[in-house]
Amino acid sequence: MMVTREPRLDDPPPEKALGRDVVDFDGFYQAHFRSLTLQLAAYSGDLSQAQDLVQEAFCRAFARWSRVSRYDDPLAWVRRVAWNLATSRWRRLRTAQTWLHRQREEHVPGPGPDRVALTAALSQLPSTQRRAVVLHYLADLSVGQIAEQEGVPEGTVKSWLHRGRASLAAQLTIRSEANHD
């Protein structure tokens, strides 16, 4: 016994009233899955990814089949959905790769022996001399600029630089002689 129900407002119109035959989803799927998969495989370069994308497009078509089947070209709709899915996946992968690239650790070689020796020698200087030497030789500030920054007369900065250089020279000479022995 067949049970019929009353038509509702959201039901699609009867196919006979449209003057078209109902397209069978199973036949539609079988007729076009392979060709769409080959198209997307050529586009993406990955057959299994293409199969997933086309399968997803057909799943979306199946969920809307009562409407999609009435389109002039349901295959064009499925193709567009599959291509959009491929583009979205490509964008997500590109974004993820960009993010990962920025997160990678970059290994740089450690400091050389000269830099280690200079850093150790600088650490032995009093802070005023060390600041003066660093600001003058590494930051390229003039004696006047250092004096202004530190709030001291230029003569004081010159004294710090002289004492700092003399101490560095002595320490680096001792280290150099110790390394050659």
Secondary structure, 3 states (H helix, E strand, C coil): CCCCCCCCCCCCCCHHHHCCCCCCHHHHHHHHHHHHHHHHHHHHCCHHHHHHHHHHHHHHHHHCHHHHCCCCCHHHHHHHHHHHHHHHHHHHHHHHHHHHHHHCCCCCCCCCHHHHHHHHHHHCCCHHHHHHHHHHHHCCCCHHHHHHHHCCCHHHHHHHHHHHHHHHHHHHHHHHHHHHC
